[in-house]
């Protein structure tokens, strides 16, 4: 009874998620593409990043589609859940571990959001480390 009361209190008193932080309320299945170059050499994304005992909403598959990031969300997804940094967290890597000098383009345009970039369906994200 105490636990149920505590849960009801928590739900009733927590602040609402600001509308500007919501990417989707009803879930989605998106496929951005991520390409990483280190000193000009293309790096392969490992298969099954984020797949394991807990299936992460942002992951890769072992389906031969090298570089495709799967974003499979059920229900509400917030911006912080859909960032490039979250993908690297699921991978267990620091984005900057590839090198200190990083450049980013998204759909051919220079980007500076790096870890904070909110990925979208069919984005072409390129990271270059020199």
PyMOL commands that set and color helices and strands:
alter all, ss='L'
color gray80, all
select helices_A, chain A and resi 2-13+19-21+79-81+84-91+95-98+114-116
alter helices_A, ss='H'
color red, helices_A
select strands_A, chain A and resi 22-24+28-38+41-43+58-59+68-73+77-78+102-106+109-111+124-129
alter strands_A, ss='S'
color yellow, strands_A
deselect
rebuild
show_as cartoon
